Amino acid sequence: MAGSVWDVVVVGGGIGGLVAAHDLARSGAEVLLLEASPQVGGKLRTAEVGGLPVDVGAEAMLARRPEGVALAEELGAAVTHPTTAGPQVWSRGALRPLPRSLMGVPLDLDQLAASGLLSPAGLSRVRSERYDGADALPDDVSVGDLVADRLGEEVVDRLVEPLLGGVYAGHARRISAAAAVPQLLAMARRGSLLEQAAGLPAPDAPVFAGLAGGMGRLPGLLVAAGGFEVRTGATVRELDASWKGWELTVGPTTDAERIRADALVLATPARPTARLLDDVAPDAARELAAVEHASVAVVTHVFRGEDVPDHLFEKSGLLVPPVEDRGIKAATFSFAKWAWVRDLDPDLVVLRTSLGRHGEEASLQAPDEGLVRVSLGELDALAGITGRPVDSHVQRWGGGLPQYAVGHVARVERIRSAVATLPGLEVCGAAYDGVGVPAVIGSARRAAAALVRA
């Protein structure tokens, strides 16, 4: 049971753990990163499909949040933005343009009407927003309940649900407005949602960004930047805070290793973090264990260009509301959305579908070939793609997306308060302040900065 001593040990090799290790190493600390799986990167991953290197995890990040773009530029990676191809929604039997909105609250009622997304009755209900000027909103409420109360059930079912499904793989009536869309909750407290939404300025910069070559490059760039040691296949089984710092038990019981560190960052998902903290911070562990997760699968296809209808080259993808009861929740037409993907091979096109929502894990129990069949059947029905792909790839993300239930912000405050009682311990990742790449980077940099200050 040979051991080693480090300034900081980071547990978890997703983007959060890698960024925390990177920042701590730059501060002068000797840092060891431990990742249980065979490779680092978490949900940022590249795979070869049809001979082409493509993202099979997160393929974009919000450009409006600075953390992701700033990190890419720091690492010397070329940032790219989507083309002008527009997203669609499958609603009421047809593909319809996605109107501009703030998580489902329309910014332009005429555009919403022209899209045909809602029925005449649903559109009329939106136009007659229910707000009497004296709403007493609680500290938190679900996004779905908030929007349905003001603008009606149909706009939730056909606009809010597919948008939230694309981010959280969750359900609008269970996702916290305070955690997921705090701007929307603040607007609701001030007055009419429609009036305020109509006054929001049009974006003067791209909303999303990516990396030329794929977001899956980012983990490798962080490792290549050096400064910290990485060990994969290293499962942390136990924590002990009785030493002057932290002692970790790593590896199988038959060949366990004790590793000591002055400080510790847990950049693991909520459930593994809860297990590790069960003895040393039971209050934090209990809160973390209560965070639910959604499982999803990403099915990527490579088609010959002639097998894809021409009109799809003007569309970046499609969202599917749960009310439509289809086999996929979204499709990304990568060949139309990203110029770098189209340039990989002019004769081939890459696209991907996403399957699975919170509470629907049974639908993902089929073998890979079964998920491929479902995906191809839906692409035929919804987008008119009838050809057979050159190659297909299934990437499963079991428990990959934490669900921000109503009260999540208060839960995170309780977790951090409990963790703060243990010197030299920080937590970060998608379970706390946002599931997107920039939010996770921000969470990691916050944790690293706190340890540097300490």
N, C-alpha and C positions, 0 to 999 in steps of 0.2 A: 504494500500500500504506500508506495513512494509518493512524495508530495512535492509541491512547488509553491512559491510565494510570489504574488503579483500585487502591484498597486491597485489595479481594478480588474475584476472579472465581469465580462458581459455575457449573460446567458440569453441565447437566441440570436440567430444569424439572419433574420429578415432585414428589411431595409432599416427598421428602427434600431436594431442591435448594431448593424454595420455603421450607421451614422454616429451612434453614441461612441462606439469604439474608435472611429476615425477622429472625432472631436477630442476625446480624452487623450488619445495618443499625441495629437497635435499640441496638447497642453503640457506635454512632457511626461505623462504617466506611462508606465509599463503595463500594457493591456493584453489580456487574453480573452478571446471570444470563443465560446463553446456553443456548438450547434448540434442538435441531436440527429438530424437527418444527414444524408450523404452529401448535401450541397447547401451552400448559403444562398440567400436571395429571397426566401419566403415566396410571396405571391408575385414576385417579379422574376419571370423565367422565360427563357428562349428555348425553342425546340425546332428541329428540322422537320418540315412537313413538305413532301413533294420535292425535296432537295433544297428548299428555301428556309432560311433562318427567320422565324417569326415569333412574336410574343404569344404565349399561351396562358399568361396571367394578366395582370394589369397592363393596358396598352396605352394609357394616357394619364395625364395629371392636370389638375386645375392650374391654369397659368395665372389666374388672378391672385392666388396665394403665392407668395414669393419663394417659399422654401425649396420647392422642387427645382424650379428653373435656376435659382441661385446655386444649388448644389451641383447641377449639371454643368453650369458655366465654371464653377470652381474646379471641377474635375476635367475640364477641357472637352466636354461632350457637346456636339452640335445639337441645339434645340430646334425642333421643327414644329409646325402647326398644321392642323387639318386643312384639307382643301375646302373649297366653297360648297362641296356636295352637302345637301341638307338631310337631316334625320326625318324619319317617318314614324307614324304610329299605325298599327293595324287596328282599325276600329270600325264596327258596323259593316263588315264585309269588304273592306278596301284599305289600301295603303293611303294614308292621309298625311300631309305635311305637319310636322310638330310645330305648333305656334309658340312664339316667345312667351315665356312665363317665369315667374319666381316660384319654383317647385310647385307648378300647377296653377298658381294665381296668374291669370292672363294679363300680359302687359298691353295687349291690343285686342279689344273685343271684336273689331272688324276682322282681324286676322284669324281669330278663333272661329268666327262664324264662317269665314271663307274656307277653312280647313275641312268642314263637314264632320269634325271629330265628334261633336255632340248632336243629339237630336234637337229639334226645335224647342221641345219642352225643357231639355237640359240647358240649352243656351238662354232661354228666357229666365230660368231660375238664376243663372249666373248674373245676368243683367240686373236682376232685382235683389242685389245683395242685401242680406238681413243684418242691419246694424242700426241700433237705436241710439247710439252715442253714449250708452251707459253700460256697456259690457264689463262685467267684472271677471276677468280671466284669472285662473289659478296660476301658481308659479310655473306649472308645466301642463301640457295637454298634448294629445297625439296630433300629428300633422293632419291626419284624415279627419278627425273630429273637428279641428279648428276650421279647415276649409269647407267641410260639409255644412257646418252650422252657418257659415257666411254665404257660401256660393252653391250649395246643393250637393247631393250624393253623386250625381252623374259626372261632374267634373273631377271628383275624387276617383271614381272608378276608372275613368278613361284618360285621365291626364296625370293626376298625382300618383296613383298606384304604379303605372309603368315607369315614371321617373324615379321614384323611391326604390322600385324593384331593381332598376339598373345600378343603383349605388349600394344598397344594403341587402338586396335579395330579400327584403322584408315586406311588411304590410303597413299601409299608410295609417291604419287605425291602431297600430301598436308602436309606431316610431315616435320618439319624443321630438316635439317642435323645438324645445329649448336646446336640445343637443344637436339636432340635425339641421334646423333652419331657424336659428335664433333671430335673424332679421325679420322673418315672417311673423314671429310671435311679437316682436317689438312693434311692428307695423299694426298688428291687430289691436294692441293696447292703445295706439294713438288714434285710431279711427278707421275709416273705410279702407279696405284692402284694395279695391278697384281704383279708387282715386289716387292712392299712393303709388300703386303699381304703374298706372298710366304716366306718372310723373318721373319714373326712373329713367335715367339717361340710357340711350343705346350704347352698347359696349364699344369703346374706341380701340380695343385690342382683342386678340383672340382669347376665347374663354379657356380653351384647352391647349396643351402642349404635349409633345412626346420627344423621343430621341431618334435621330436618324439611325436606323439599325435596330430600333426597338428599346422599350423601357427595360427589357431583360438585361441590357448591357450594364445598367447602373450598379448592381452588386459587384460585378467583376472590376469595374473602375474603382470602387471603394477599396477592394482588397488590393488591387494593383498599386494604389496610392501608398500602401504600406504603413508601417508604424505600429502595427499590432499583429499579434499571432492569432491564427485561426485554427481551430480543431473541429473537424466534422465527425459525425458518428459518436459524439460525446454527450451522453445523456446525464444530466444532473439529477440525481435521485434524492438528495437530502441537503438541507442547509443547517448550519449550526452557528449561532451567534455568540457562543460562550467564549471563543477565542477573543483576542483583543480586536479582531476585525471579523471576518467571515471565513468559515470553513465549509467547503462543498465536497460532497461525496459524488464522484463521477465514475460512470461506467458500470459494468455488471457486478453483481455481488461476488462473483468468483474472482474478479480481478479489479477491485475498486481502487480508485486513486483519491487521495485527499489533496485538495487544492486550497490554499489560503490566499486571502486578499484583504487589503485594507478597506476596500469599498466594492460595492456590488451593484450592477444594473440588471434588472430582470426585464428583458425585452421579449418575453414569451407571451403567447395568447393568454386570455383570462383564466381558463381552466388550469393549464399547467402552472401558471403563476400562483393560483390559489393553492394547489397541492404543495408547492415549495414553501409557501408562507404559512401553512396550516399550524405548525408548531411555534413559529417565531412571531407571527402577527395574525392571530386567529380572527380578529375583527376584519382586517383587510381581506383575508382569505374567504371569509363568509360572503362578503360583498362581491368579490370577484367570481366566486362559484355560482352566483345568481345571474351572471350575465349569460344570456342565451346566444346561440350562434346558428347561422344558416350555412348549409352545404350547397355548393354549386358545382357544375361541370361546364367546362369550355370545350366545345367541339369545333376544331379548326379543319377546314377543307381547302384543298387546292384544286381548282377547275381549269380546264382549257378555256381560253378567252371566248371562243365561239359558242360555248355552252351556256354563257351568261347573257340574259337579255340586255340589249343596249341601254334601256332606260335606267337600269340599276347603276350605271356608271355616273349618274347624276345624284345618287342617293348614298349617304354615308352609312345607313343602316336602318333598322326598325326596332321599335319597342312594341311589346305585346301586353295589354292589360290583363290581369288575372281573370276579369269578367268574361274574356273571350274564350277561356278554357282551352288554350292551345298547349302544345308540347314544349315550346320554347318561350322564354321571357324576353329575349332580345336577339338581334343579329347585328354584327358589325361588318359592313362591306369594306374591309381593310383596303382592297384594291382601289376603291373610290375615295376613301377617307384620307389615306396617307400616300403622298407622292412617292416616298421612298419604297413603300411596299410594291407599288405598281412598277417601279423601275427594277425590281429584282429580276423579273423575267417578263418581257412584253407579251409572251404567248400564254402566260399563266396568270390566274387571278386567285387571291387569297381572301377568304372570308371566314367568319366564325360565328357560332351561335352559343347562347348561354342558357343553361337549363337549371331549374331548381330555385325554390324560394323557401323561406323559413317555414318549418313545419311540414314540408313536402319531401322529406328525405327519401321516402319510399320510392318516389319516381326515379331516383338515381341509383337504385339497387340493381338495375339491369346491367349486363356485361357491356363492355365497350362497344361491341358491334350493335347492340340494341340501342344505345344512345346515338350512334351514328345513323341508324335507320330512322329514329325519331327526328333527328336534326334534318336529314335529307327530305323526309316527308313534309316537314313544315316549310322548308325552303321552296319546295315545289308548290305547296298550297298558298303560301303568302307572297312569294316573290317570283314564281314562275320559272324557277331553275329546275329543269327536268333532267339534265345530263348527269352522268356519273363522274364523281371526282377522280382526279389523278391519285390523290392520297388524302387520308383523313387522320386526325389525331385527337385523342380524348385526354383532357387534363382534368382530374378531379381535385377539388379543393374542399375536403371534408372539414366542416366546422370553420370555414375560412372567413366568414364575415360576422363580426359581433353585432348584436341587435341592441340599438339604443332605445330601450323601453322608456316609457314616461317615468320621470324621476332620475334619469341617468346622470344628469349633471350633479345632483345632490349625492348620488352614489359615488361618483368619482371624487368628490370632495371628502367623503368619509374614508375612502380608500387612501387618499393621499395623507389625510390627517393621521390615520393609523400607521402608515409607512414612515411618516416623519418622526415618530417616536423611536425609530431605530436608526442610529447614526450610521452614515456610510451606505445607505440603501436608497435606491431610486427605481422607479418603474416607468416604462414607456411602451408605446405601441398603439395598435388600432383600437384597443379596448377603452381608450380614455377620451381623447379630444377630437376624434375624427378618423374615418376609415380610409380616406384618400391618401395618396403618396405624400403630398405636401404636409398634411396634418400629422402623419406619422413621423416625418422628418422633424417637424417642429416639436413634437413630443420628445423625440430622442435628444434634440439639441437642448431642450429645457432640462432634461435629466442630467446630461453631461455637464451643463453649466452649473447646476446645483452642486454637483460633486467637486467641480473645480473650485467653486467659492468656498466649500467646506474644507 
